[in-house]
C-alpha cells in the first residue's frame, strides 16, 4: 500500500476520536439532569404538605421522565463510545452492562427508539393526569407523536432483525 494512502487511512481511522468530546458533553448533560432531578425532588419534599395528589403525581412522573432521559444518555454515551470510538475494557468489571457485549449501531437505534417511546409515554401520562389543564389539541399532538415513535421503533426493530438474519445467512 502506498505511504500516502496508508497515512490517510490512519488519519481517517483516528478521526473517530473527534466524537470523544461529544460523549463528554453528553456526560455533562447527564450531570445537569441529575442536578435537575435533585432540585425537583427537593421541591417535592419541601412542599409535600401543600400539594395535591395530582400535583404530587405529576412531580413523580417528572422525576421518572428525568431518569429515563438520563438512562438514554447513559446508553448513548456507553454504547456509542464503545461502538464508534474505542472498545471499553470492562471484561472483569462486576457492573458491566449485559447489553454491551452485543451492541452495534442497529441495537443502539432500537434501544434509543424504545427509550423515546418510554419518555413519550410519560409525557402522555402527565397530560392525561392533568387533562383538565391541557388543551385537547395538545393531547392529540402528543398521541400522534407517540404513535410515530412507536411505528418508527417497530420499523427499526424489524429492519434490524432482517439485517441480522441476512448477516447469519451470509456468513
C-alpha positions in Angstrom: 0.0 0.0 0.0 1.4 3.4 -0.9 2.6 5.5 2.1 0.2 8.4 1.3 -2.8 6.1 1.2 -1.7 4.4 4.5 -1.2 7.7 6.2 -4.6 9.0 5.0 -6.3 5.8 6.3 -4.6 6.2 9.6 -5.9 9.8 9.8 -9.4 8.6 8.8 -9.4 5.9 11.4 -8.1 8.3 14.1 -10.9 10.8 13.2 -13.3 8.7 15.3 -11.7 10.4 18.3 -13.4 13.6 17.2 -16.6 12.1 18.7 -15.0 11.7 22.2 -15.7 15.3 23.3 -19.3 14.9 22.1 -19.7 12.0 24.5 -18.0 14.1 27.2 -20.6 16.8 26.6 -23.4 14.2 27.0 -21.9 13.2 30.3 -22.1 16.9 31.4 -25.7 17.0 30.2 -26.4 13.9 32.3 -24.8 15.6 35.4 -27.2 18.6 34.7 -30.1 16.2 34.5 -29.0 14.7 37.9 -28.9 18.2 39.3 -32.4 19.0 37.9 -33.7 15.7 39.4 -32.4 16.6 42.8 -33.8 20.2 42.6 -37.3 18.8 41.7 -37.1 16.1 44.4 -36.1 18.8 46.9 -39.1 21.0 45.9 -41.4 18.0 46.3 -40.0 17.2 49.7 -40.2 20.8 50.8 -43.8 21.3 49.6 -45.2 17.8 50.3 -47.8 19.1 52.8 -49.1 21.8 50.5 -49.6 19.9 47.2 -52.5 17.9 45.9 -52.2 14.2 45.0 -52.4 15.2 41.3 -49.5 17.7 41.5 -47.5 15.2 43.5 -48.2 12.5 40.8 -47.1 15.0 38.1 -43.9 15.6 40.1 -43.2 11.9 40.4 -43.8 11.5 36.7 -41.3 14.4 36.1 -38.7 12.5 38.2 -39.4 9.3 36.1 -39.1 11.3 32.9 -35.7 12.8 34.0 -34.5 9.4 35.0 -35.5 7.9 31.6 -33.7 10.7 29.7 -30.6 10.1 31.9 -30.8 6.4 31.1 -31.0 7.3 27.4 -27.9 9.5 27.8 -26.0 6.7 29.6 -26.9 4.2 26.8 -25.8 6.6 24.1 -22.6 7.5 25.8 -21.5 3.9 26.7 -22.9 2.3 23.5 -21.9 5.0 21.1 -18.4 5.3 22.5 -17.8 1.5 22.5 -19.2 1.2 19.0 -17.8 4.2 17.3 -14.7 5.4 19.2 -12.9 2.7 21.2 -13.6 -0.6 23.0 -14.3 -0.4 26.7 -12.0 -2.8 28.7 -14.7 -4.0 31.1 -14.4 -7.7 30.8 -13.7 -8.4 34.5 -15.8 -5.5 35.8 -18.8 -6.7 38.0 -21.0 -3.8 36.9 -20.5 -4.3 33.1 -23.9 -3.9 31.4 -25.1 -7.2 29.8 -26.3 -5.4 26.6 -22.8 -4.0 26.0 -21.5 -7.4 24.7 -23.9 -7.4 21.8 -24.2 -3.7 21.0 -24.0 -2.5 17.4 -25.4 0.6 15.7 -28.7 -1.2 14.9 -29.1 -2.3 18.5 -28.4 1.2 19.7 -31.0 2.6 17.4 -33.7 0.2 18.6 -32.8 0.8 22.2 -33.0 4.6 21.6 -36.3 4.2 19.9 -37.7 2.2 22.9 -36.4 4.8 25.3 -38.1 7.6 23.3 -41.3 5.6 23.5 -41.0 5.3 27.2 -40.3 9.1 27.6 -43.2 9.9 25.2 -45.4 7.6 27.3 -44.5 9.5 30.5 -45.3 12.8 28.8 -48.7 11.4 27.6 -49.5 10.1 31.0 -48.7 13.5 32.5 -51.1 15.1 30.0 -53.8 12.5 30.9 -53.3 13.1 34.7 -53.6 16.8 34.1 -56.2 16.6 31.4 -58.4 19.4 32.8 -55.5 21.8 32.3 -54.2 20.5 28.9 -55.8 21.7 25.6 -57.2 18.7 23.7 -55.1 19.7 20.6 -52.0 19.3 22.7 -53.0 15.8 23.8 -53.9 14.9 20.2 -50.4 16.0 19.1 -48.8 14.0 21.9 -50.7 10.9 20.8 -49.7 11.4 17.2 -46.1 11.9 18.2 -46.2 8.9 20.4 -47.7 6.7 17.7 -45.0 8.0 15.3 -42.3 7.0 17.8 -44.0 3.6 18.2 -44.2 3.0 14.5 -40.6 4.1 14.0 -39.4 1.7 16.7 -41.3 -1.2 15.2 -39.8 -0.5 11.8 -36.3 -0.1 13.2 -36.6 -3.4 15.1 -37.9 -5.2 12.1 -35.2 -3.7 9.9 -32.5 -4.7 12.4 -33.9 -8.2 12.7 -33.8 -8.6 8.9 -30.2 -7.3 8.7 -29.1 -9.7 11.5 -30.9 -12.6 9.6 -29.1 -11.6 6.4 -25.7 -11.5 8.3 -26.3 -15.0 9.6 -27.2 -16.4 6.2 -24.3 -14.5 4.6 -21.6 -16.0 6.8 
